[in-house]
Every structure is written in C-alpha cells, then in structure tokens.
C-alpha cells in the first residue's frame, strides 16, 4: 500500500484529482463566513442518570468519587460555560443535567473523557443528550427593532444572539423541537407572519427568557429550546398560550420536556446519596 505523505491533508488520496480551485472572490466570501461562524457557540444539554448500585457503596467511597467528579467540572468550567441543574423530583429517567457552551467543540469531548476516567463516571449513563449551535434568527423581532431605535446597542444585541447568556434563574425548561416539512414549504413572508404572532405572545411573558439553539444536521432535532424563569407557572402559561398560535400547527415534535432546577454540581450529587 502506498504510504500517504505526512504533509498531505487528511482525506487526500494519492493518484486522485483534487477539487477544482475556487476563484479568489469565492474564497474571500467563504473566509468571511467562516470567521463569523467561529464567533458562534456550540451548545450541549447532557442529562445524566446514576446507577442505583452506586448508592450501595460505603459513604466514604461515594464522597471520594463525588469530589473527583466535582473537581473535573470545576477544572473544565474555568475554560467554558458549565451550568448544573438537578432533575431529582421532576424526572424519573435522569438525575442531573449539565448545560455547556463553548466556541471550541473539543471542550465537550475533553469534558466527557474526563468524566469517564472518574469513579462516578463508571456508574453514569446518558439517557438524553442534545447538541446544537447558536446562530442569528432569520426572523425579524419587531420588539428588538423598537428597542434598538430607542436605546441603541445593536452591537451588544448581535453578540447576545450568538452567545449563551444564562440569567441565573431558578428553573430551566428544556426540550428538543422539530417543525413539519410543510413549514419549510411556506414562503419566508408567510413564515414571518406566523412568527410575528409567536413573538408577540412570547413578549407578553418578559420574565420567561427563551434560548433557542439550532441542530440542523448536528443532532436528531432541528432546535433545542431552553426557557429560564423563577416561576414554574409562568412557563406553563406561556406554553399554553403558544399552543394557541397558528404556527403551532407546524410543530412535529417537542418532547421530551425537562424541568431542571439550578444547583451547583455538589448539590446535584448530594441529592443522589
């Protein structure tokens, strides 16, 4: 077998023609888009379940394993965003969730590998995991436009659209979301009309903050939505109101749904034994 030279790019096979070269204008356009994309963040919602066998260990063994796991979260949390949430008391199939955001995808790999090397990691399963990215919405939010005209700050708002910025709320509600194919057959103008109503309804609940991330081709869903609030009932009422909007009929799937309570990772693990 002919040895591939170390200097050759991965995937280049000797004896095969290379792709046609792009013209300079196309290369520059692609480079600009790549630079803009590099500012966006990768996002992961990882839901963990602890094997009940773990609780049968002596208390000192559990304490040591928790300490090692907490240290792993702390070390990696110095490099990128990791927020911990407990699901004890709200779900039966997962115990805690780590909301992660970073511009470097390798950070997620390194965190997962670090967990696997801990004693607690041997008892963890991952019933649900949702992977996504931030990006600017293609729909116009007239409330944002009005705010900018009155107060300015477009640069800060643009950055906020592509960066995860948790508000420190007590609760986080997460679910994957998929639209029907019929939605994509509508014209952009018609979809904007439907989204205008959707946005108007959401604007009536200013104490419930929506974080929308995009998963097209990255994971099984199209979006992952995460709502932050201190009041569970306010989220429930908002979702009921959104069900009554015209755009709701184009929802194919929006389950499972997770009610997560913000806690430090130590508190999350202490709730498990």
C-alpha positions, 0 to 999 in steps of 0.5 A: 500500500502506498504510504500517504505523505505526512504533509498531505491533508487528511482525506487526500488520496494519492493518484486522485484529482483534487477539487477544482480551485475556487476563484479568489472572490469565492474564497474571500466570501467563504473566509468571511463566513467562516470567521463569523461562524467561529464567533458562534457557540456550540451548545450541549444539554447532557442529562445524566442518570446514576446507577442505583448500585452506586448508592450501595457503596460505603459513604466514604467511597461515594464522597471520594468519587463525588469530589473527583467528579466535582473537581473535573467540572470545576477544572473544565468550567474555568475554560467554558460555560458549565451550568448544573441543574438537578432533575431529582423530583421532576424526572424519573429517567435522569438525575442531573443535567449539565448545560455547556457552551463553548466556541471550541467543540473539543471542550465537550469531548475533553469534558466527557473523557474526563468524566469517564476516567472518574469513579462516578463516571463508571456508574453514569449513563446518558439517557438524553443528550442534545447538541446544537449551535447558536446562530442569528434568527432569520426572523425579524423581532419587531420588539428588538427593532423598537428597542434598538431605535430607542436605546441603541446597542445593536452591537451588544444585541448581535453578540447576545444572539450568538452567545449563551447568556444564562440569567441565573434563574431558578428553573430551566425548561428544556426540550428538543423541537422539530417543525413539519416539512410543510413549514419549510414549504411556506414562503419566508413572508408567510413564515414571518407572519406566523412568527410575528404572532409567536413573538408577540405572545412570547413578549407578553411573558418578559420574565420567561427568557427563551434560548433557542439553539439550532441542530440542523444536521448536528443532532436528531432535532432541528432546535433545542429550546431552553426557557429560564424563569423563577416561576414554574407557572409562568412557563406553563402559561406561556406554553399554553398560550403558544399552543394557541398560535397558528404556527403551532400547527407546524410543530412535529415534535417537542418532547421530551420536556425537562424541568431542571432546577439550578444547583451547583454540581455538589448539590446535584450529587448530594441529592443522589446519596 
